């Protein structure tokens, strides 16, 4: 874990967030005492590949009825 003093030059919030995004944990220290800790978010979100929806369209089964008709049928049949 990296310790950063509040008065250091590299303590700009954007710079610290970049480091945390890269996986680093940073402890903020003021007058020699820890006051805060910045940790990376546990849920890493990966970008959706550009061809993702093309693959979904290719493998999805086309529906014969509209969504409204489908929902009405579910409601009327009490299968919701």
DSSP file (Angstrom, degrees, kcal/mol; ACC not computed):
  #  RESIDUE AA STRUCTURE BP1 BP2  ACC     N-H-->O    O-->H-N    N-H-->O    O-->H-N    TCO  KAPPA ALPHA  PHI   PSI    X-CA   Y-CA   Z-CA
    1    1 A X              0   0    0      0, 0.0     2,-0.4     0, 0.0    25,-0.2   0.000 360.0 360.0 360.0 133.7    0.0    0.0    0.0
    2    2 A X  E     -a   26   0A   0     23,-2.1    25,-3.0     2,-0.0     2,-0.4  -0.719 360.0-144.7 -89.9 134.8    1.3    3.4   -1.0
    3    3 A X  E     -a   27   0A   0     -2,-0.4     2,-0.4    23,-0.2    25,-0.2  -0.857  15.2-169.1 -99.7 134.1    1.3    6.2    1.6
    4    4 A X  E     -a   28   0A   0     23,-2.9    25,-3.2    -2,-0.4     2,-0.3  -0.989  14.7-140.4-125.9 129.5    0.6    9.7    0.3
    5    5 A X  E >   -a   29   0A   0     -2,-0.4     3,-2.2    23,-0.2    25,-0.2  -0.705  21.0-125.9 -87.2 139.1    1.0   12.9    2.3
    6    6 A X  T 3  S+     0   0    0     23,-2.2     5,-0.1    -2,-0.3    -1,-0.1   0.808 108.9  51.9 -55.3 -33.4   -1.7   15.5    1.7
    7    7 A X  T 3  S+     0   0    0      3,-0.1    -1,-0.3     2,-0.0    23,-0.1   0.475  83.3 116.6 -86.6  -1.1    0.9   18.2    1.0
    8    8 A X  S X  S-     0   0    0     -3,-2.2     3,-1.0     1,-0.1    -4,-0.0  -0.282  71.9-125.2 -65.2 154.2    2.8   16.1   -1.7
    9    9 A X  T 3  S+     0   0    0      1,-0.2     3,-0.4     2,-0.1    -1,-0.1   0.806 105.9  58.2 -69.8 -30.0    2.8   17.5   -5.2
   10   10 A X  T 3  S+     0   0    0      1,-0.2    -1,-0.2     5,-0.0    -2,-0.1   0.107  76.1  99.6 -90.9  24.4    1.4   14.2   -6.7
   11   11 A X    <   +     0   0    0     -3,-1.0    -1,-0.2    -5,-0.1    -2,-0.1   0.179  42.3 136.6 -97.1  19.2   -1.8   14.3   -4.6
   12   12 A X     >  -     0   0    0     -3,-0.4     4,-2.3     1,-0.1     3,-0.3  -0.444  62.3-124.8 -63.0 140.0   -4.1   15.7   -7.2
   13   13 A X  H  > S+     0   0    0      1,-0.2     4,-2.8     2,-0.2     5,-0.2   0.882 108.0  53.1 -57.7 -42.6   -7.3   13.8   -7.1
   14   14 A X  H  > S+     0   0    0      1,-0.2     4,-2.1     2,-0.2    -1,-0.2   0.903 109.9  48.2 -60.6 -41.7   -7.2   12.8  -10.8
   15   15 A X  H  > S+     0   0    0     -3,-0.3     4,-1.8     2,-0.2    -1,-0.2   0.916 112.9  48.0 -65.0 -43.5   -3.7   11.4  -10.5
   16   16 A X  H  X S+     0   0    0     -4,-2.3     4,-2.4     1,-0.2    -2,-0.2   0.907 110.6  51.1 -64.9 -41.3   -4.6    9.4   -7.4
   17   17 A X  H  X S+     0   0    0     -4,-2.8     4,-2.9     1,-0.2    -1,-0.2   0.895 107.0  54.4 -63.9 -39.1   -7.8    8.1   -9.0
   18   18 A X  H  X S+     0   0    0     -4,-2.1     4,-1.3    -5,-0.2    -1,-0.2   0.914 110.0  47.2 -59.2 -41.9   -5.7    7.0  -12.0
   19   19 A X  H  <>S+     0   0    0     -4,-1.8     5,-2.0     2,-0.2    -2,-0.2   0.897 112.7  48.0 -68.0 -39.8   -3.4    5.0   -9.7
   20   20 A X  H ><5S+     0   0    0     -4,-2.4     3,-2.0     1,-0.2    -2,-0.2   0.898 108.0  55.5 -67.5 -39.4   -6.3    3.4   -7.8
   21   21 A X  H 3<5S+     0   0    0     -4,-2.9    -1,-0.2     1,-0.3    -2,-0.2   0.830 101.6  58.8 -59.9 -31.4   -8.0    2.5  -11.1
   22   22 A X  T 3<5S-     0   0    0     -4,-1.3    -1,-0.3    -5,-0.2    -2,-0.2   0.480 131.3 -94.8 -78.0  -2.1   -4.8    0.7  -12.0
   23   23 A X  T < 5S+     0   0    0     -3,-2.0     2,-0.2     1,-0.3    -3,-0.2   0.428  80.0 135.8 108.6  -0.7   -5.2   -1.4   -8.9
   24   24 A X      < -     0   0    0     -5,-2.0     2,-0.5    15,-0.1    -1,-0.3  -0.573  46.2-141.2 -84.0 143.6   -3.1    0.4   -6.4
   25   25 A X        -     0   0    0     -2,-0.2   -23,-2.1    14,-0.1     2,-0.4  -0.905  21.1-164.6-100.6 131.2   -4.4    1.0   -2.8
   26   26 A X  E     -aB   2  38A   0     12,-2.6    12,-3.7    -2,-0.5     2,-0.5  -0.961  10.7-156.4-123.2 131.5   -3.4    4.4   -1.5
   27   27 A X  E     -aB   3  37A   0    -25,-3.0   -23,-2.9    -2,-0.4     2,-0.5  -0.923  15.2-142.0-105.2 127.9   -3.5    5.6    2.1
   28   28 A X  E     -aB   4  36A   0      8,-2.9     7,-3.0    -2,-0.5     8,-1.4  -0.764  19.1-165.0 -91.0 129.9   -3.8    9.4    2.7
   29   29 A X  E     -aB   5  34A   0    -25,-3.2   -23,-2.2    -2,-0.5     2,-0.4  -0.944  10.7-172.8-120.6 135.3   -1.7   10.7    5.6
   30   30 A X  E >  S- B   0  33A   0      3,-2.8     3,-2.0    -2,-0.4   -25,-0.0  -0.995  77.5 -12.9-127.7 126.6   -2.0   14.1    7.3
   31   31 A X  T 3  S-     0   0    0     -2,-0.4    -1,-0.1     1,-0.3     3,-0.1   0.848 130.0 -53.8  52.1  38.3    0.5   15.1    9.9
   32   32 A X  T 3  S+     0   0    0      1,-0.2     2,-0.4    -3,-0.0    -1,-0.3   0.449 118.4 105.1  82.4   0.3    1.8   11.6   10.1
   33   33 A X  E <  S-B   30   0A   0     -3,-2.0    -3,-2.8     0, 0.0    -1,-0.2  -0.942  74.8-114.6-118.5 136.4   -1.6   10.0   10.8
   34   34 A X  E     +B   29   0A   0     -2,-0.4    -5,-0.3    -5,-0.2     3,-0.1  -0.457  36.9 167.7 -66.5 133.4   -3.7    8.1    8.3
   35   35 A X  E     +     0   0A   0     -7,-3.0     2,-0.3     1,-0.4    -6,-0.2   0.580  60.6   5.9-119.6 -20.0   -7.0    9.9    7.5
   36   36 A X  E     -B   28   0A   0     -8,-1.4    -8,-2.9     2,-0.0     2,-0.4  -0.990  54.3-146.7-160.3 160.1   -8.3    8.0    4.4
   37   37 A X  E     -B   27   0A   0     -2,-0.3     2,-0.6   -10,-0.3   -10,-0.2  -0.998   7.0-156.2-135.5 132.0   -7.8    5.0    2.2
   38   38 A X  E     +B   26   0A   0    -12,-3.7   -12,-2.6    -2,-0.4     2,-0.3  -0.939  20.4 177.3-107.4 123.2   -8.5    4.8   -1.5
   39   39 A X        -     0   0    0     -2,-0.6   -14,-0.1   -14,-0.2   -15,-0.1  -0.928  33.7-100.7-125.3 149.6   -9.0    1.2   -2.8
   40   40 A X        -     0   0    0     -2,-0.3     2,-0.1   -17,-0.2   -19,-0.1  -0.358  45.3-100.2 -65.7 146.9  -10.0   -0.1   -6.2
   41   41 A X        -     0   0    0      1,-0.1    -1,-0.1     2,-0.1     0, 0.0  -0.458  24.7-139.6 -65.6 137.4  -13.6   -1.0   -6.8
   42   42 A X  S    S+     0   0    0      1,-0.1     2,-1.2    -2,-0.1    -1,-0.1   0.824  87.1  75.6 -70.9 -31.5  -14.0   -4.8   -6.5
   43   43 A X  S    S-     0   0    0      2,-0.0     2,-0.6    -3,-0.0    -1,-0.1  -0.690  71.7-162.5 -87.3  97.5  -16.4   -5.0   -9.4
   44   44 A X        -     0   0    0     -2,-1.2     2,-0.7    -4,-0.1    -2,-0.1  -0.693   5.8-153.0 -81.3 123.4  -14.3   -4.6  -12.5
   45   45 A X        -     0   0    0     -2,-0.6     2,-0.3     0, 0.0    -2,-0.0  -0.870   5.7-157.2-103.5 117.4  -16.4   -3.7  -15.4
   46   46 A X        -     0   0    0     -2,-0.7     3,-0.0     1,-0.1     2,-0.0  -0.668  27.3-103.5 -90.2 146.1  -15.1   -4.8  -18.8
   47   47 A X        -     0   0    0     -2,-0.3     2,-0.4     1,-0.1    -1,-0.1  -0.357  36.2-108.4 -67.2 148.9  -16.2   -3.0  -21.9
   48   48 A X        -     0   0    0      1,-0.1    -1,-0.1     2,-0.1     0, 0.0  -0.643  38.4-113.0 -76.1 128.8  -18.7   -4.7  -24.1
   49   49 A X    >   -     0   0    0     -2,-0.4     3,-1.9     1,-0.1     4,-0.3  -0.312  22.8-118.9 -61.7 146.4  -17.1   -5.9  -27.4
   50   50 A X  T 3  S+     0   0    0      1,-0.3     3,-0.3     2,-0.1     4,-0.2   0.808 112.6  48.3 -58.4 -31.6  -18.3   -4.1  -30.5
   51   51 A X  T 3> S+     0   0    0      1,-0.2     4,-1.9     2,-0.1    -1,-0.3   0.293  80.8 103.7 -93.9  11.6  -19.6   -7.2  -32.1
   52   52 A X  H <> S+     0   0    0     -3,-1.9     4,-2.0     1,-0.2    -1,-0.2   0.935  82.1  44.9 -58.8 -50.2  -21.5   -8.4  -29.0
   53   53 A X  H  > S+     0   0    0     -3,-0.3     4,-2.6    -4,-0.3    -1,-0.2   0.818 108.6  58.1 -68.9 -29.2  -25.0   -7.5  -30.2
   54   54 A X  H  > S+     0   0    0     -4,-0.2     4,-1.9     2,-0.2    -1,-0.2   0.917 107.4  47.7 -63.2 -41.9  -24.3   -9.0  -33.6
   55   55 A X  H  X S+     0   0    0     -4,-1.9     4,-1.9     2,-0.2    -2,-0.2   0.901 111.2  50.8 -65.1 -40.7  -23.6  -12.3  -31.9
   56   56 A X  H  X S+     0   0    0     -4,-2.0     4,-2.1     1,-0.2    -2,-0.2   0.931 110.4  49.0 -62.1 -45.9  -26.8  -12.0  -29.8
   57   57 A X  H  < S+     0   0    0     -4,-2.6    -1,-0.2     1,-0.2    -2,-0.2   0.870 110.6  52.5 -60.5 -36.4  -28.8  -11.3  -33.0
   58   58 A X  H  < S+     0   0    0     -4,-1.9    -1,-0.2     1,-0.2    -2,-0.2   0.878 119.2  32.0 -69.2 -38.0  -27.2  -14.3  -34.7
   59   59 A X  H  < S+     0   0    0     -4,-1.9    -2,-0.2    -5,-0.1    -1,-0.2   0.616  95.4 102.3 -98.6 -12.5  -28.0  -16.8  -31.9
   60   60 A X  S  < S-     0   0    0     -4,-2.1     2,-0.5    -5,-0.2    -4,-0.0  -0.426  73.9-120.4 -74.2 146.1  -31.3  -15.4  -30.6
   61   61 A X        -     0   0    0     -2,-0.1    -1,-0.1     1,-0.0     2,-0.1  -0.746  29.7-120.5 -84.8 124.3  -34.6  -17.0  -31.6
   62   62 A X        -     0   0    0     -2,-0.5     2,-0.3     1,-0.1    -1,-0.0  -0.394  25.5-127.9 -64.5 140.2  -36.9  -14.6  -33.4
   63   63 A X        -     0   0    0      1,-0.1    -1,-0.1    -2,-0.1     4,-0.1  -0.695   6.8-151.4 -90.9 141.7  -40.2  -14.1  -31.7
   64   64 A X  S    S+     0   0    0     -2,-0.3     2,-0.3     2,-0.1    -1,-0.1   0.700  78.8  48.0 -85.4 -20.3  -43.4  -14.5  -33.7
   65   65 A X  S    S-     0   0    0      1,-0.1    -2,-0.1     2,-0.0     0, 0.0  -0.835  90.4-101.3-120.9 159.9  -45.5  -12.1  -31.6
   66   66 A X     >  -     0   0    0     -2,-0.3     4,-2.3     1,-0.1     5,-0.1  -0.253  34.7-109.6 -72.1 164.7  -44.8   -8.5  -30.3
   67   67 A X  H  > S+     0   0    0      1,-0.2     4,-2.7     2,-0.2     5,-0.2   0.880 118.3  54.2 -63.0 -38.5  -43.8   -7.9  -26.8
   68   68 A X  H  > S+     0   0    0      2,-0.2     4,-2.3     1,-0.2    -1,-0.2   0.922 110.2  45.2 -62.9 -44.4  -47.1   -6.3  -26.0
   69   69 A X  H  > S+     0   0    0      2,-0.2     4,-2.3     1,-0.2    -1,-0.2   0.903 113.2  51.7 -65.6 -40.7  -49.1   -9.4  -27.2
   70   70 A X  H  X S+     0   0    0     -4,-2.3     4,-2.1     2,-0.2    -2,-0.2   0.931 111.9  45.3 -61.0 -47.5  -46.7  -11.7  -25.3
   71   71 A X  H  X S+     0   0    0     -4,-2.7     4,-2.6     2,-0.2    -2,-0.2   0.888 112.1  52.0 -65.7 -39.5  -47.1   -9.7  -22.0
   72   72 A X  H  X S+     0   0    0     -4,-2.3     4,-2.8    -5,-0.2    -1,-0.2   0.908 109.7  49.7 -61.7 -41.8  -50.9   -9.6  -22.5
   73   73 A X  H  X S+     0   0    0     -4,-2.3     4,-2.0     2,-0.2    -2,-0.2   0.899 110.8  49.2 -65.0 -41.1  -51.0  -13.3  -23.0
   74   74 A X  H  <>S+     0   0    0     -4,-2.1     5,-2.4     2,-0.2     4,-0.3   0.925 113.5  46.9 -62.7 -43.8  -48.9  -14.0  -19.9
   75   75 A X  H ><5S+     0   0    0     -4,-2.6     3,-1.3     1,-0.2    -2,-0.2   0.938 113.3  47.2 -63.4 -46.7  -51.2  -11.7  -17.8
   76   76 A X  H 3<5S+     0   0    0     -4,-2.8    -1,-0.2     1,-0.3    -2,-0.2   0.829 113.6  48.0 -66.5 -32.1  -54.4  -13.3  -19.1
   77   77 A X  T 3<5S-     0   0    0     -4,-2.0    -1,-0.3    -5,-0.2    -2,-0.2   0.442 108.6-127.3 -86.3   0.7  -53.0  -16.8  -18.6
   78   78 A X  T < 5 +     0   0    0     -3,-1.3    -3,-0.2    -4,-0.3    -2,-0.1   0.859  68.6 131.6  54.5  40.7  -51.9  -15.8  -15.0
   79   79 A X      <       0   0    0     -5,-2.4    -4,-0.1    -6,-0.2    -1,-0.1  -0.287 360.0 360.0-113.5  46.7  -48.4  -17.0  -15.7
   80   80 A X              0   0    0     -6,-0.2    -1,-0.2    -5,-0.2    -5,-0.1   0.425 360.0 360.0-105.2 360.0  -46.5  -14.1  -14.5
